Amino acid sequence: MREVTLDTAIELGSPYPYTLVVTVDKKGKPNVMGLSWWTFTSLVPPMIAISVGHARYTHECIEGNREFVLCFPSKEQGKAAWQCGIKSGRKTDKFADLGLTTSPSQVVRPPIIERATLAYECKVVGMLECGDHTLYNSEIVAVHGNPELAEHIYSIHYRKLFSMDSRGNVSLDME
Ligand SMILES: Cc1cc2nc3c(=O)[nH]c(=O)nc-3n(C[C@H](O)[C@H](O)[C@H](O)COP(=O)(O)O)c2cc1C
């Protein structure tokens, strides 16, 4: 072992399961951003936490409406999913521009992304300020899945996405 930079460590620790967080703004308009910093925090009750940078439009949206849907994009959504991680909803309508279609959620206001492999509807129940991010701990209030689309997306650092199926077969070219 030798000392490495944080940048190298984040790359070495890759891949991370890459998700899309759907929120709504003050007018109820949906926004979506790419997010790798998520984790389960409890099984009973079921809970997930996400870490959102203070500068993200998504941060502003969650501060206004403490709900989100955490979606796992499927292989076919790779290129759109990458754009969700590099463009801000402050300047663009990512749903309109990227061809991601939505359907209403069961419990929360932000919608579900259709053709994703998984979608967790979440309500924020606690927050922790962590340097330049806020950690939103959230109760899972509904779960939806598309088992036939089980090949979803992973990130390497903030630099690259790839998809992998349950047998470990990998597809690149997500940018
Ligand atoms: C691979 C990847 C992973 C990312 N993970 C996170 C994350 O965990 N938390 C975060 O705040 N931003 C993360 N981002 C950055 C946001 O997705 C990006 O800043 C996005 O443009 C914010 O969109 P918004 O301004 O519409 O909210 C990630 C980006 C990429 C490409």
The ligand as an ORCA input file, in Angstrom:
! r2SCAN-3c Opt
* xyz 0 1
  C     -21.086      9.666    -12.498
  C     -21.674     10.865    -11.783
  C     -22.061     10.745    -10.457
  C     -22.587     11.856     -9.761
  N     -22.964     11.717     -8.447
  C     -23.414     12.796     -7.768
  C     -23.784     12.665     -6.388
  O     -23.734     11.592     -5.799
  N     -24.230     13.791     -5.746
  C     -24.307     15.011     -6.362
  O     -24.698     16.003     -5.740
  N     -23.970     15.148     -7.677
  C     -23.535     14.072     -8.392
  N     -23.207     14.205     -9.709
  C     -23.258     15.530    -10.345
  C     -24.681     15.942    -10.783
  O     -25.357     14.893    -11.435
  C     -24.546     17.148    -11.758
  O     -23.916     18.222    -11.105
  C     -25.874     17.577    -12.370
  O     -25.592     18.412    -13.468
  C     -26.764     18.312    -11.376
  O     -28.003     18.558    -11.993
  P     -29.068     19.601    -11.416
  O     -28.361     20.946    -11.314
  O     -30.174     19.587    -12.444
  O     -29.506     19.101    -10.079
  C     -22.727     13.103    -10.424
  C     -22.365     13.207    -11.782
  C     -21.847     12.092    -12.461
  C     -21.478     12.237    -13.916
*
